């Protein structure tokens, strides 16, 4: 199986495998959405089957919930869990301060709610997602369907006064139809190029009528696990105020086993 994995898949697996070790028996865990998060869910499913790991998991999307159930993880709602020990999720971009752009998978609203209802958030990613300045990845903004074009016009108008390079936005599509989030909303993808002041941008966007939430995650993530194609993963911890870095290596051959019992 590992021979079939691309270098980026090996990096994602390494990151997810390392992060899965932070999950302890009895925890209430938020499970992210996206390709890297899917590796995490499969790895945790393997631990449930092989080690008897007992956790309550709150997924951030219907597709994550489906996968979690398929691999034997006990899925509950956030209302049932009330509060979480840990959320592990991916990112589309992250910088040195662990400010994130998320929402490429269309689940940014649930992802942000779950992450902020947790004692800790760990980001799992590959090295290509690290940037000096956020903005190369389009910033997702979730908007309600009613009057979305008016909302889009307001968004583009306020961008002219903010520290960004680009000001164009587009409605995310799913084939010939607008993409719909789990909450029945649309997503505008903002092609900003560079975000000079993420905090200001986030505050301004969320004041626009029709905007539900944006994909900037600020002061939410505590640690990042960066996976590499050779099976090494780099752990950066910002909880102490000063970044602390450590490394470990995982056996990529184990990736062939996480599907065997599904």
C-alpha positions in Angstrom: 0.0 0.0 0.0 2.8 2.5 0.9 4.2 2.1 -2.6 0.9 3.5 -3.9 1.0 6.6 -1.6 2.2 9.9 -3.0 4.9 11.8 -1.1 2.2 14.2 0.1 0.0 11.3 1.3 3.0 9.9 3.2 3.5 13.3 4.8 -0.1 13.5 5.8 -0.1 10.0 7.2 3.0 10.8 9.3 1.4 13.9 10.7 -1.9 12.2 11.5 -0.1 9.2 13.0 2.0 11.4 15.4 -1.0 13.5 16.4 -3.1 10.4 17.1 -0.8 9.6 19.9 -2.0 12.6 21.8 -5.4 11.0 22.2 -5.8 9.2 25.5 -8.3 6.8 26.8 -11.5 8.5 27.9 -11.0 11.7 26.0 -13.6 13.7 24.2 -12.0 14.6 20.9 -13.0 16.9 18.0 -12.3 15.3 14.6 -11.5 17.7 11.7 -12.4 17.5 8.1 -10.2 17.1 5.0 -7.7 14.6 3.6 -5.2 14.8 6.5 -8.0 14.6 9.1 -9.2 11.5 7.3 -5.9 9.8 7.9 -6.2 10.7 11.6 -9.7 9.2 11.8 -8.5 6.0 10.3 -5.5 5.8 12.6 -7.8 6.4 15.7 -10.1 3.7 14.4 -7.1 1.3 14.3 -6.3 2.2 17.9 -9.9 1.6 18.9 -9.8 -1.9 17.3 -6.3 -2.9 18.3 -5.9 -1.2 21.7 -9.4 -0.9 22.9 -9.1 2.9 22.9 -12.3 4.5 24.3 -13.1 8.0 23.1 -16.1 10.2 22.4 -15.6 11.9 19.1 -17.3 15.1 17.8 -16.9 15.3 14.0 -16.8 18.6 12.2 -18.7 17.4 9.1 -21.1 14.7 8.0 -18.4 13.0 5.9 -16.1 12.9 8.9 -18.9 11.5 11.0 -19.6 8.8 8.5 -15.9 7.8 8.3 -15.6 7.7 12.1 -18.5 5.4 12.4 -17.2 3.2 9.7 -13.9 2.7 11.6 -15.6 2.0 14.9 -15.3 5.3 16.7 -18.1 6.4 19.1 -19.6 9.5 17.6 -21.6 12.1 19.6 -22.8 15.6 19.1 -21.1 18.6 20.6 -24.1 19.2 22.7 -23.8 15.7 24.1 -20.1 16.1 24.8 -20.5 19.7 26.1 -16.8 20.4 26.1 -13.8 18.7 24.5 -10.3 17.8 25.7 -8.7 18.0 22.3 -9.5 18.8 18.7 -7.2 17.7 15.9 -7.7 19.2 12.5 -5.8 20.1 9.3 -5.2 23.5 7.8 -4.9 25.0 4.3 -2.2 27.5 5.4 -0.5 28.3 8.7 2.1 30.9 9.8 4.7 31.1 12.5 2.1 32.2 15.1 -0.2 29.3 14.2 -2.8 31.6 12.6 -4.6 29.4 10.1 -6.7 29.5 6.9 -9.2 26.7 7.0 -12.3 25.9 5.0 -11.0 24.4 1.8 -13.1 21.4 2.6 -16.2 23.5 3.2 -16.6 22.8 6.9 -15.1 26.0 8.5 -18.1 26.9 10.7 -18.3 23.5 12.5 -14.5 23.3 12.6 -14.2 26.7 14.3 -17.1 25.9 16.8 -15.6 22.6 17.7 -12.0 23.9 18.0 -13.0 26.8 20.3 -15.0 24.3 22.5 -11.8 22.4 23.2 -9.1 22.7 25.8 -6.5 22.3 23.1 -6.2 22.3 19.3 -3.6 20.4 17.4 -3.0 21.2 13.7 -1.9 18.3 11.4 -0.4 19.3 8.1 2.5 18.9 5.7 5.4 21.3 5.2 3.9 22.8 2.0 1.2 24.5 4.1 3.6 26.7 6.1 3.8 30.3 4.8 5.4 33.5 6.0 2.3 35.5 5.2 -1.2 34.1 4.8 -3.3 34.6 1.7 -2.0 32.6 -1.2 -4.8 30.1 -0.4 -8.2 31.6 -1.1 -9.9 32.6 2.2 -13.3 30.9 2.5 -16.2 33.0 3.9 -19.4 31.2 4.7 -22.5 33.3 3.8 -26.3 32.6 4.0 -27.9 32.0 0.6 -30.4 34.8 1.0 -29.0 37.9 -0.8 -25.6 36.3 -1.2 -24.7 38.6 -4.1 -25.4 41.6 -2.0 -23.2 40.1 0.7 -20.5 39.5 -1.9 -20.6 43.1 -3.0 -20.2 44.3 0.6 -17.3 41.9 1.2 -15.5 43.2 -1.9 -16.2 46.8 -0.9 -14.6 46.5 2.5 -11.6 44.7 1.1 -10.6 47.9 -0.6 -9.8 49.5 2.7 -7.9 46.5 4.2 -4.3 45.3 4.0 -4.7 42.7 1.3 -3.3 42.3 -2.2 -6.3 41.1 -4.1 -10.0 41.9 -3.8 -11.8 39.4 -6.0 -14.2 36.8 -4.7 -16.1 33.8 -6.3 -19.0 31.7 -5.2 -17.8 28.1 -4.6 -19.5 25.7 -6.9 -20.3 22.0 -6.8 -20.6 21.1 -10.5 -23.3 23.3 -11.9 -24.8 24.2 -8.5 -23.5 26.3 -5.7 -21.6 24.4 -3.0 -23.7 23.9 0.1 -22.3 23.5 3.6 -23.7 21.2 6.2 -25.6 24.2 7.5 -27.1 24.9 4.1 -25.0 28.0 3.4 -22.8 29.1 0.5 -19.1 29.8 0.5 -17.3 32.8 -1.1 -13.6 32.2 -1.8 -11.6 35.4 -1.5 -8.5 35.6 -3.7 -6.5 38.0 -1.5 -2.9 37.0 -2.4 -1.6 38.4 0.9 -3.3 39.1 4.2 -1.4 41.8 6.0 -3.5 41.9 9.2 -5.5 38.7 9.7 -7.1 39.9 13.0 -8.5 43.1 11.5 -9.7 41.2 8.4 -11.5 38.6 10.4 -13.3 41.2 12.6 -14.4 43.3 9.7 -15.7 40.3 7.6 -17.8 39.0 10.5 -19.5 42.4 10.9 -21.0 42.2 7.4 -24.7 41.2 7.3 -25.0 37.8 5.6 -21.5 36.6 6.6 -21.8 33.6 9.0 -18.1 33.0 9.6 -14.7 33.2 7.9 -11.8 30.8 7.6 -9.2 32.7 9.7 -8.4 30.8 12.9 -6.7 33.2 15.2 -5.4 32.3 18.7 -7.1 28.9 18.5 -4.3 26.4 17.6 -1.8 25.4 20.2 0.4 22.9 18.4 1.2 21.9 14.9 2.4 18.5 13.7 4.2 18.8 10.4 4.6 15.5 8.5 7.3 14.7 5.9 7.4 12.1 3.1 10.2 10.2 4.8 7.9 9.5 7.8 9.3 12.1 10.1 7.1 14.6 11.9 8.0 17.8 13.5 6.0 19.0 16.6 5.9 22.7 17.4 4.3 23.7 20.7 3.3 27.4 21.2 1.6 26.8 24.6 4.6 27.9 26.6 4.8 31.2 24.8 8.2 30.3 23.2 8.0 27.8 20.3 9.4 24.4 21.2 10.2 21.9 18.5 10.8 18.2 18.6 10.9 15.4 16.0 10.0 11.7 15.7 9.6 9.2 13.0 6.7 6.8 12.2 6.7 3.5 10.4 5.1 4.2 7.0 4.6 0.5 6.6 1.8 0.7 9.2 -0.3 2.7 6.7 -1.1 -0.5 4.9 -2.8 -1.9 8.0 -5.2 0.9 8.9 -7.7 -0.1 6.2 -7.5 -3.9 6.9 -10.2 -4.1 9.5 -12.6 -1.5 8.0 
